Amino acid sequence: MGREFPCFRVNQNSNQYLPKSPMISPEMDAGIWSKLPEEVLERILSMLPLKTFMVLRSTCKHFKSLLFSPTFISKHSSSSSNSSPFSSFLMLSHSQCYPFFPLYDSPLGAWRSFALSLSDLLPCASGPVSLLSISKGLLCFSLPSSSSFVVCNFLTKSSRVINFPTCPFGFELLTLVSTPLGYNIFMLSSGSSTKTRTFLYDSKVQSWKSFSALDTVLSDNYHQQGVLFNGYLYFTTPEPFSLVNFDLETGMWERHNTELPGELVFVRLVSDEGNGRMYLIGGIGRNGISRSMKIWELCEGKNWVEFDRVPEMMCRKIMSVCYHNYEHLYCFWHQGLICVCCYAWPEILYYKVSRRTWHWLPKSPSVPERSACGFRWFSFVPELYASV
């Protein structure tokens, strides 16, 4: 065989001979792709964006098995232990957007052009459903027509239907809590009794537990969920304000013996569980009217230390949109942000804890100009391995 020589082309301006660029196929040779070592495939998959992950498992059986293999899960989990590999979103649930859920991409600082579709989340659902709670990539809905809840992970397109513990069943303050080995669903229910009982669903054993009646009245703000902190769910009571917590392991209630700041008109809690920090957001005023809003941080589990306050003009706006109807206000933690929301208002007032700055999140373009109340916001951080 003769020796192969490279091809050349002439540069007409300089009369130089330059090598020709080889033809490049727009697609990778299937033979080469199939021969890549497993560890290279795992490395590539761990760097793929969110949209690719959503459709990847339907590409081929090999990709699906590799994506959920123990070695890949281990590497993927260790490489993303401090942050999710996906974007994080503020999700809006509102009747005038139904059956879609608009998404605000907080790292990009923009509304996404796509929204989660209910048909993608709950393909088997019939009748109206309500989004109740989100925790670490899992979403919990109620299905009143079938007297059940459903927990789903839209990345893996998996879901589990959970029947109500009793029928008929009324519940309050439902809170979905992710655990290292699954999740819990917490709620209160008075039923036909005047005493409120606690119900807790444990995904590990796929069953409900009922605990003794609660000996105190919790806040009448039903838009505020329980706040997870150090293995306990925390709640506030009406005036005189105090904190109570529920032990998810033992099912016991305790009153948290910390003195709250004075002249409080309303109180809300948020928790940065990953960093072991809890904050209190409260309105300061007299005669049931809040004139200012402040943030306190719980220090050493004993004392509330003032952390910051809402600027005067922003405080006036949030108070005016809720018409001093403070049960419409609720707060939650989202990726370094303390979000203050109003059930009757389409915007979010949020606080960047690291920079100590306040900002307004504009309303979603999906929300009509004239929209009724019913704005429910959630922190949504997709997780591939959040199991239902």
N, C-alpha and C positions, 0 to 999 in steps of 0.2 A: 504493500500500500504506500502511496506517496504521502509525503508530509503535508499537513494542512497549514495554510498561511492565512493570516487575518485579511479581511477586505479593507480597502481604503477608499476614501473619497477625496476630491481635490477642493481645497479652499481657494476659490477664484480670486480673492483679494490678495492673498500672500503666496499663491502657488505652492502651498504646503500640502503634504499628504496627511490626512487625519483618518484614524480608524473609524469605520462605520459603527453606529450604535446598533446593537443587536435588537431583533424584534422581541418585544416584551409582551407576554400573554397577559390579558387583563385579569385572568383568573389563575390561581395557583394550581399547578399540576396535581391532580388527585393522587397520583402515585407517590409524589413527594409528601403531600399532606398526610397520607395514610401511614407513612413510615416515620413520622415524627415521634420521638420518645415520649412516653407518658408524662414525664416531668415537664417537658416543654409545653405540651398541651395544657397541663394544669396551670402553668405560668401564664399562658396566653388567656385562658378562660378567666383567671383571677383579675385580669386588667380590662375586661370587656365592660362597656357601658350598660346602663340599666335596660334600655330597650332591647339590646341583644340578649341579655339574660332572660327577658320575658319570653322570647321566641326560640331560644337556643335548644331547649329540651325537645322540641318537636322536629329538630333538624334530622337527627338520626339516633338510633338506639345506642351507639357507641358514645356519643356526646352526652346523652342523658345519663347513662350509667357512670361516666367519668365525672359529670357535674355533681352527682350525689354520692360519689365514692368516699369512704372514710378518710383516705389520704388527702383528697382535695378539700373536704370539709375542714380537716385539721389545719391545713396550710392557709385556707381562706379565712378561717376564724382567727388564727394567730396574726395574720397580716392586717386584719381590720379590727383588732380588739379595742382600739381607742376611737374608731370612727367607722361609720357605715361606708361600704364601697359605693353606695348609691347616693343620689341626691336626697335631700330631706325636704319635706313639703309641709306647708300649712294647708290643710284640707277644709273646704267649706261644704257643709250640708245645709241645703235650703230647699224648701218646697218648690220654688220657682225655677230651680235648676234641675230638679228631679227628672229623670233618673241618673243624672250625671253629678259628679263631685269635682268642682273646679280645684285646681292645684296651683299653689304659689311656691315656686322653687326658691327657697330661702338662700342657698349659696349663690344663685344667679341673680337674685333680687328681681324676679319677673314672674308674671303669670305665664304658665305653660299653655301652649296652643291646644293641647289635648287634656281631657279630663277623664277620670275613672268612670267607667260605665257600669251601671248596676248589673247589666246582662253578663259582663265579664266576671264580676265578683260573685254573683248569685244566679247562675244560669237556670237553677231549678226553682227559684223563688216565684211564688204566685201571690198577687195581692200586694198592698202597700207594706213597705218595710221602713224601719227607722235605724239610722246609724247611732249607736249609743256610746261607744267607747273604742279607743285605739290604744294599743300598747305594743311597742317594738315590732312593728310590721304586721300585727294581727288586728283585724277589725271585727267588732262585735255588733251584730244587728239583731233587732227583734222582729219576729214574724208572727204578728198577732193572729193571723188567720189560721195558723197551725199550732198556736200556743207553744212557741219555741223560740230559742235564740239560735243564731248561727255564727260561728267564728270562722274566719277565712283568711287566707294569705293569697293575695292576688298575683304575686310573683310565681308561686308554684301552682296556682289555680286549684288549690285544695280547700276544702271546707268541712265543717262538722256541725251537724244539727244537734242541739241540746234542748231537750224538752223542759218546759217549766217544771219546777219541783212539785207544784200542786196546781190544780185548776178549779175554779178561776184563780188567777194569781196577779196581784198588783204589787209593784215594786218601786223603790226609790233609790237614788244615788248609786245606780249600777256603775261599777268600776272594773274594768278588765286589767289584770295585773300579770305581766309576764314573769315567769320564774325560770331558773336555770334548766329545769326539766319539763317545762310546760307552761301552764298558766292557771290563774284562778279567776273566777267571776264572783265579785262581791256585790251584795245588795241588801237592802232592808225591805221588810214587808210586814204590814200590820194585819192584813187579811181581815177576818171577821172579828179578831180580837182587838182590844184597845191597846195592847202591848205590842211593841215593834220587835220582831224577831230578825235575826241575822241569818242569811243564807250564803253559803260559799260553795262554789263548784270547783272541784279539783280535777284537772285534765289527766293527771297521772292515773287516777282510779276511775275516771269518767263517772263521777257520782256527786250528788249534792250532800252537804251537811247543814244541819240546822242548829243554831246556838241559842242560848238563853236570851230572854227579852232584854232589850236595851233599857237601862234605868235612867236615861236622860234624853232630852229632846235635842236633835241635831238642827243645824241651820235649815231655814226654810228656802234656801237657794238651791233648787233642784237642778240648776245648770252646772253647779260646781261638783266635781267628782272628788272622791277620796284622794289623798296625796300620799304616795308611797315614800317612806323614809325609814331606813334601817330595819326593814322587815315588818314595819307597822303601817297601817293605813290611818292617816290623820284626818280629823274633821273638826269643825268649829260648832259651837252651840250658839243659840241666840243670846241676847243680852240677859244677864251679864256675861259677856263673851268669855269663853274658855275653850281649851283644846282637849279632845278625847282621842284615844287611839285604839285600834283593833289589831290584835296579834294574829297574823295569818297562820301561824303554826298552832297555837293553842286555842284560838277562838275566844280569847278573853278580851274584855273591854277594860280600859284604864283611863283615868283622868290625868292629863299631863299637868304637873304642878309647876307651871311657869307663869309669872305675872305678866300679863299683856300690857302694852302701852295704854295710857289714859286717853280719855275723850274720844274713844273710837265710836264711829257711827256704823261701820261695817268692817268685816275682816275676811280675807281670803288667803289661802296658802298655796305655795308652789314649792317644788322640791327639785334640786339638782342632785338626783340620787347617785349619779356616777361619781360626783365629787363630794358626796356626803354633806350637802348644804341645803338648808331649808329657809325659806323667806316668808314673811308675812306682809301682805299688801293691805293697807287699811285707810279708811277715810277718817279724817279728823274734823270734828265740829261739835255742835251742841244742838239740842232739841231736834235730833233726828236729821239734821241738815249737814252734809259734809262740805267743808270749805277748802280742804286740801287733801292730798293723798301722799302717803309715804311708804317706803319699803324698809323693813327691818330684817336683820339676819339673826338666826338663832345661834348663839355662841356657846360652845361647850355643853349644849343641851340644856342650858339653864336660863340664860338671859337674852332678851331681844334687844339688839343694838341697832340704832338707826343707821340705815345704809344709804338712802337717797330719798329724794322727793320728786313728785311730778311737777314740771314747770307750770306756772300759774295758768297760762292760756290753754295749755293742753288739759289741765285739770278742769277748767271751766267747760271745755268742749265735751269731755267724757261725762261730766255731770249733767250737762244740758241734754245730751242725746238720750240719757236714761231717765230724764225727768225726775231725778232724785229717787227713782224707783230702784233701789240698790239690789234687789233680788234678781234684776236682769243682768247684773255684772258677774262675770266669772273670769278666772285666771288659770293659766297653765304654763308649764315650762316647755320650751322648744329650742334645743340646740344652742344653749347660751343666751336665750331670750326669755324674758318674762312677758307674757302676752296678756293684756287686759282687754276683754271683749264685752260687748253688750248684746244681749239677745235681740234687741230691737234696732241694731245699727250694723251696717255692712262693712265697717272698717275695724282695724285692730290698732290699738295703741301698744307699742312694744318697747321694751327696755333692753339694750345691749349691756349685759352685766360687766363684761370685760372692759368696755369703754365708758360705761356709766353715761350713756346717751339715750334720749327718748326719741321715738320716731312714730309716724303714722304709716300704716300699710294701706294703700288705696284699695277701694273695693274692686271686686272681680268684674271684668268686662262682661261676664256671663250673667250677672245679676241685672235685671231690668231697672230702669231709672226709678220707677215707682214700685217699690217692693215692700211687702209686709214684713213684720217681725218674724223671727224664727231662725236667726243666724246662729248656727252651731259650728264652731271652729275646733279643729283637732290638730295635734302634732302627729305627723305621719312620716316615719323613717322606715322605708322598706327593708326587710331582712329576708334573705333567701332561705335561711334555715330556721325561721320561726315556725315551729310545727303546730298544726292544729290537732 
